[in-house]
Amino acid sequence: MSRSPAPAPISLLWAAPDDARAISALHARLFPTPWDSDAIQALIEHPASLALVAVRPGRDIVGFIIAQIAADEAEILTVGVAPDRQRGGIGRQLVEGAARAAARSEARRVFLDVADGNTPARALYAACGFAEIGRRKSYYTLPGGARDDALQLARDLAPA
Ligand SMILES: CC(C)(COP(=O)(O)OP(=O)(O)OC[C@H]1O[C@@H](n2cnc3c(N)ncnc32)[C@H](O)[C@@H]1OP(=O)(O)O)[C@@H](O)C(=O)NCCC(=O)NCCS
């Protein structure tokens, strides 16, 4: 009986401005409202940003996370993993990598918003120790026009 080969290992690297186009293309596969490459490049280049990519050999980007730090707080703005690499631990590595980097930048708490109906993302954040601290009713408009609540999640960071 043949078994499919194990997926190639990934590395977590700081995102570079040149990664913006590939991140934008992957973002467009994952979210109904794509972020264009210029907007992503501006985020990567912003001094308060923290952006990581999960790459296969050859800098083939299979995941990304972008956060921003203000004083002692960090906010995760977006995170995504290529559909064919999901459920392989990459999302968790990205969130934990960003949390470590935020802690080294002296952030003490990390926040994010997630749609109530986004089961995979909510499960990922729960697995990474985030807890609900608030809810914005009907905050998101979904494809087709339905509305969904935004859950506000937070996690404390230990000093690095
Ligand atoms: C959310 C997302 C980033 C998760 O990435 P991932 O690489 O699949 O996550 P991981 O494999 O690291 O999963 C970590 C844990 O999260 C939970 N989880 C992740 N996806 C899940 C799913 N579809 N169903 C249930 N639990 C899930 C599990 O507890 C999992 O641990 P386990 O596999 O050991 O059980 C990915 O589904 C994605 O890119 N979604 C589209 C973009 C998106 O919604 N981003 C978040 C916006 S707030």
The ligand as an SDF file (V2000), in Angstrom:
LIG
                    3D

 48 50  0  0  0  0  0  0  0  0999 V2000
   -7.3150   29.5000   10.6640 C   0  0  0  0  0  0  0  0  0  0  0  0
   -6.1140   28.8760    9.9280 C   0  0  0  0  0  0  0  0  0  0  0  0
   -5.0140   29.9420    9.8290 C   0  0  0  0  0  0  0  0  0  0  0  0
   -5.5920   27.6800   10.7410 C   0  0  0  0  0  0  0  0  0  0  0  0
   -4.3570   27.2490   10.1820 O   0  0  0  0  0  0  0  0  0  0  0  0
   -3.8860   25.7050   10.2940 P   0  0  0  0  0  0  0  0  0  0  0  0
   -2.4840   25.6440    9.8180 O   0  0  0  0  0  0  0  0  0  0  0  0
   -4.8750   24.8330    9.6430 O   0  0  0  0  0  0  0  0  0  0  0  0
   -3.9560   25.4940   11.8790 O   0  0  0  0  0  0  0  0  0  0  0  0
   -3.1580   24.3570   12.6980 P   0  0  0  0  0  0  0  0  0  0  0  0
   -3.0040   23.1390   11.8770 O   0  0  0  0  0  0  0  0  0  0  0  0
   -1.9330   24.9680   13.2880 O   0  0  0  0  0  0  0  0  0  0  0  0
   -4.2090   24.0570   13.8420 O   0  0  0  0  0  0  0  0  0  0  0  0
   -3.9270   24.3270   15.2090 C   0  0  0  0  0  0  0  0  0  0  0  0
   -5.1420   23.8970   16.0110 C   0  0  0  0  0  0  0  0  0  0  0  0
   -6.2620   24.7230   15.6620 O   0  0  0  0  0  0  0  0  0  0  0  0
   -7.4450   23.9160   15.6430 C   0  0  0  0  0  0  0  0  0  0  0  0
   -7.9720   23.9010   14.2580 N   0  0  0  0  0  0  0  0  0  0  0  0
   -7.3900   24.4200   13.1460 C   0  0  0  0  0  0  0  0  0  0  0  0
   -8.2130   24.2560   12.0820 N   0  0  0  0  0  0  0  0  0  0  0  0
   -9.3140   23.6050   12.5360 C   0  0  0  0  0  0  0  0  0  0  0  0
  -10.5100   23.1500   11.9130 C   0  0  0  0  0  0  0  0  0  0  0  0
  -10.7180   23.3230   10.5810 N   0  0  0  0  0  0  0  0  0  0  0  0
  -11.4310   22.5380   12.6650 N   0  0  0  0  0  0  0  0  0  0  0  0
  -11.2230   22.3620   13.9910 C   0  0  0  0  0  0  0  0  0  0  0  0
  -10.1000   22.7460   14.6460 N   0  0  0  0  0  0  0  0  0  0  0  0
   -9.1680   23.3750   13.9310 C   0  0  0  0  0  0  0  0  0  0  0  0
   -7.0330   22.5600   16.1300 C   0  0  0  0  0  0  0  0  0  0  0  0
   -7.1210   22.5540   17.5510 O   0  0  0  0  0  0  0  0  0  0  0  0
   -5.6140   22.4850   15.7180 C   0  0  0  0  0  0  0  0  0  0  0  0
   -4.8370   21.5920   16.4310 O   0  0  0  0  0  0  0  0  0  0  0  0
   -4.8410   20.0260   16.0040 P   0  0  0  0  0  0  0  0  0  0  0  0
   -4.6980   19.9690   14.5050 O   0  0  0  0  0  0  0  0  0  0  0  0
   -3.6600   19.5030   16.7630 O   0  0  0  0  0  0  0  0  0  0  0  0
   -6.1650   19.5060   16.4650 O   0  0  0  0  0  0  0  0  0  0  0  0
   -6.5280   28.3490    8.5240 C   0  0  0  0  0  0  0  0  0  0  0  0
   -7.6780   27.5430    8.6520 O   0  0  0  0  0  0  0  0  0  0  0  0
   -6.8170   29.4540    7.5220 C   0  0  0  0  0  0  0  0  0  0  0  0
   -5.9020   29.9570    6.8360 O   0  0  0  0  0  0  0  0  0  0  0  0
   -8.1070   29.8420    7.3950 N   0  0  0  0  0  0  0  0  0  0  0  0
   -8.5060   30.8690    6.4220 C   0  0  0  0  0  0  0  0  0  0  0  0
   -8.0400   32.2510    6.8450 C   0  0  0  0  0  0  0  0  0  0  0  0
   -8.6080   32.6420    8.2030 C   0  0  0  0  0  0  0  0  0  0  0  0
   -9.7850   32.4600    8.4940 O   0  0  0  0  0  0  0  0  0  0  0  0
   -7.7170   33.2450    9.0380 N   0  0  0  0  0  0  0  0  0  0  0  0
   -8.0870   33.7060   10.3700 C   0  0  0  0  0  0  0  0  0  0  0  0
   -8.7400   35.0550   10.3120 C   0  0  0  0  0  0  0  0  0  0  0  0
   -9.1460   35.6520   11.9540 S   0  0  0  0  0  0  0  0  0  0  0  0
  1  2  1  0
  2  3  1  0
  2  4  1  0
  2 36  1  0
  4  5  1  0
  5  6  1  0
  6  7  2  0
  6  8  1  0
  6  9  1  0
  9 10  1  0
 10 11  2  0
 10 12  1  0
 10 13  1  0
 13 14  1  0
 14 15  1  0
 15 16  1  0
 15 30  1  0
 16 17  1  0
 17 18  1  0
 17 28  1  0
 18 19  1  0
 18 27  1  0
 19 20  2  0
 20 21  1  0
 21 22  1  0
 21 27  2  0
 22 23  1  0
 22 24  2  0
 24 25  1  0
 25 26  2  0
 26 27  1  0
 28 29  1  0
 28 30  1  0
 30 31  1  0
 31 32  1  0
 32 33  2  0
 32 34  1  0
 32 35  1  0
 36 37  1  0
 36 38  1  0
 38 39  2  0
 38 40  1  0
 40 41  1  0
 41 42  1  0
 42 43  1  0
 43 44  2  0
 43 45  1  0
 45 46  1  0
 46 47  1  0
 47 48  1  0
M  END
$$$$
